[in-house]
């Protein structure tokens, strides 16, 4: 058995610039961090003694005779992409609700890639996981997604991610004193609105509006640099909150679907209760809201939003990890060299390199 653990993320600045329709012309940047809430995937090769070939447990239970019958889109896409034809059992557990603005879909894809490669005895780099997850979600599944979630959930940490027009990216960790990280954390509160939504549907509307929102997106891009400077130089930390408010005011102008009336009401209440700034996380429409508030004002903000669920969190810096690996799995898989040779002959270039390496060590 293999267990992968992949963190969710919160995005501070630059969200919206990471869609290919924008960065391919202008480049992009985001300031984002992973948090200590995770997507867990338990995977094992399933012996051929059952009435089904594979079993997938998520919000429903699937028992299928062929992988083409799998309903979970990411599971089906990953298994097809990796040419994985063994029977498999996959159990998904998430600390927080799916489709709620914390990059949960990408955390799932990254974590599943990580786990399946581990079943083959292969070690995946963070860059490989991010690039392959982007390819699966955007090119294979044809989802309307940006690229920050796949990158951030794979790498982990508080990062400024720069995306070049050619699609290449740089992950630049913010190396801050511990007291500065603590000060940022002490000014943040995370609430769940109780509404989940499909980010790809919201994002489709945003992407359509991008050609007409160049001024707003350029400003949001520049705010990444300003926010990084505030944290790094040691300015008054509340400047970060004020910039967060400015960014949210800009972002909600991009599409009406980003901020429905009930979100505007929540934001207004929070501001009246002392929040300096805040934002709805993810593509918009619902999910989690993040607020920046002075520590002494936290009680009154929590009272004002007492109908919402407060979610404690800490920053994390590990990214996607394999937290359990049974070597017997690798030994059993290594005995099936003929299957790996088939993968080498029919897989993509990335699998070519990895499976050649695997066959050499076996």
Secondary structure, DSSP 8 states (H G I E B T S, - for coil): -EEEEEEEEEEEE-TTTTSHHHHHHH-EEEEEEEEEEEEEEEEEE--S-SSSSEEEESSSEEEESSGGG---HHHHHHHHHTT--S-EEEEEEESS-SSSSSSHHHHHHHHHHHHHHHHTT----HHHHHHHHHIIIIIIS-----SHHHHHHHH-SEEEEEE-TTS-EEEEE----HHHHHHHHHTEEEEE-S----HHHHHHHHHHHGGG-HHHHHHHHHHHHHHHHHHHHT--THHHHHHHHHHHHHHTTT-TTTS-HHHHHHHHHHHHTTEEEEEE-TTSSSSEEEEEE-GGGHHHHHHHTTTSEE----EE---SEEEEE-HHHHHHHHT-HHHHHHHHHHS-HHHHHHHHHHHHH-
